[in-house]
Amino acid sequence: VQLQASGGGLVQPGGSLRLSCAASGTIFRFNAMGWYRQAPGKERELVATITSGGSIAYAEFVKGRFTISRDNAENTVYMQMNSLEPEDTAVYYCYGVYGMTYWGKGTLVTVSS
């Protein structure tokens, strides 16, 4: 099973990015998918999660700015990130849960002027 994240890059404060994470090599549907992030010198933290039934949870620091969604048929999870701030600079890792947690390699998001 592989999770391939994409969509990271350099954006100015106030800008937007859309992250995608597609799973391959699996015939099952993840029970939950989502995103963590890890900023330089900090621990990895949960950003958002979405279940196969559509239940969603966000970290307080992204509420109202980030929107997570998924395509169950494609086992793909997305995250629209708006109003980005320098504090959002981090490597963003996607994950999927089915009996165990599977991780993608991460995509770097840099918010800077």
C-alpha positions as CSV (number, residue, x, y, z in Angstrom):
1,V,0.0,0.0,0.0
2,Q,1.3,3.4,-1.0
3,L,0.0,6.9,-0.2
4,Q,1.3,9.6,-2.6
5,A,0.9,13.2,-1.4
6,S,1.1,16.2,-3.7
7,G,0.2,19.8,-4.0
8,G,2.7,21.4,-1.6
9,G,4.8,24.4,-2.6
10,L,5.7,28.0,-1.8
11,V,2.8,30.4,-1.2
12,Q,2.5,34.0,0.2
13,P,0.7,34.6,3.4
14,G,-3.0,34.8,2.7
15,G,-2.7,32.4,-0.2
16,S,-4.2,29.0,-0.9
17,L,-3.0,25.5,-1.7
18,R,-4.8,22.2,-2.3
19,L,-3.2,19.0,-1.1
20,S,-4.0,15.6,-2.6
21,C,-3.2,12.1,-1.4
22,A,-3.9,9.1,-3.4
23,A,-3.7,5.5,-2.3
24,S,-2.5,2.7,-4.5
25,G,-1.8,-1.0,-4.1
26,T,-4.9,-1.6,-2.0
27,I,-8.4,-3.0,-2.6
28,F,-9.8,-1.9,0.7
29,R,-11.3,1.5,1.7
30,F,-9.6,3.3,4.5
31,N,-11.8,3.7,7.6
32,A,-10.2,7.1,8.1
33,M,-7.9,9.4,6.1
34,G,-6.3,12.7,6.9
35,W,-3.4,14.9,7.4
36,Y,-0.7,15.5,10.0
37,R,2.0,18.2,9.8
38,Q,5.4,18.7,11.2
39,A,7.1,22.0,11.4
40,P,10.9,22.4,11.9
41,G,11.8,21.7,15.4
42,K,8.3,20.7,16.4
43,E,6.4,17.4,16.9
44,R,4.0,16.1,14.3
45,E,0.5,17.2,14.9
46,L,-2.9,16.2,13.6
47,V,-4.4,18.7,11.2
48,A,-7.7,17.1,10.0
49,T,-9.3,13.7,9.6
50,I,-12.3,12.3,7.7
51,T,-13.9,8.9,8.0
52,S,-15.4,6.9,5.2
53,G,-18.8,7.9,6.5
54,G,-17.9,11.6,6.2
55,S,-17.3,12.5,9.8
56,I,-14.7,15.3,10.0
57,A,-12.5,16.7,12.7
58,Y,-10.1,19.6,12.5
59,A,-7.4,20.9,14.8
60,E,-8.4,24.2,16.4
61,F,-5.7,26.1,14.6
62,V,-7.1,25.4,11.1
63,K,-10.8,25.6,11.7
64,G,-12.4,27.9,9.2
65,R,-9.4,28.0,6.9
66,F,-8.8,24.3,5.9
67,T,-11.3,22.0,4.4
68,I,-10.8,18.2,4.1
69,S,-12.7,16.0,1.7
70,R,-12.3,12.5,0.2
71,D,-13.3,10.4,-2.7
72,N,-14.0,7.0,-1.3
73,A,-14.2,5.4,-4.7
74,E,-10.6,6.5,-5.4
75,N,-9.3,6.2,-1.9
76,T,-8.1,9.8,-2.2
77,V,-8.1,12.5,0.4
78,Y,-7.9,16.3,-0.3
79,M,-7.3,19.3,1.8
80,Q,-8.0,22.8,0.6
81,M,-5.9,25.3,2.6
82,N,-7.0,28.9,2.5
83,S,-5.7,32.0,4.4
84,L,-2.4,30.4,4.9
85,E,-0.1,31.8,7.5
86,P,3.7,31.5,8.0
87,E,2.9,29.3,11.0
88,D,1.4,26.8,8.6
89,T,4.8,26.1,7.1
90,A,5.5,22.4,7.6
91,V,5.8,19.1,5.9
92,Y,2.3,17.7,5.5
93,Y,1.8,14.0,5.8
94,C,-1.3,12.1,4.7
95,Y,-2.4,8.9,6.4
96,G,-5.0,6.2,6.0
97,V,-6.2,3.8,8.7
98,Y,-7.3,0.2,8.0
99,G,-6.3,-2.1,10.8
100,M,-3.1,-0.1,11.0
101,T,-1.9,3.4,9.9
102,Y,-0.3,3.9,6.6
103,W,1.7,7.0,5.9
104,G,2.6,9.0,2.8
105,K,6.0,10.5,2.4
106,G,4.9,14.1,3.0
107,T,4.7,17.3,0.9
108,L,6.4,20.6,2.0
109,V,4.3,23.7,2.4
110,T,6.1,26.9,2.8
111,V,4.2,30.1,3.6
112,S,6.5,33.1,3.1
113,S,6.6,36.5,1.5
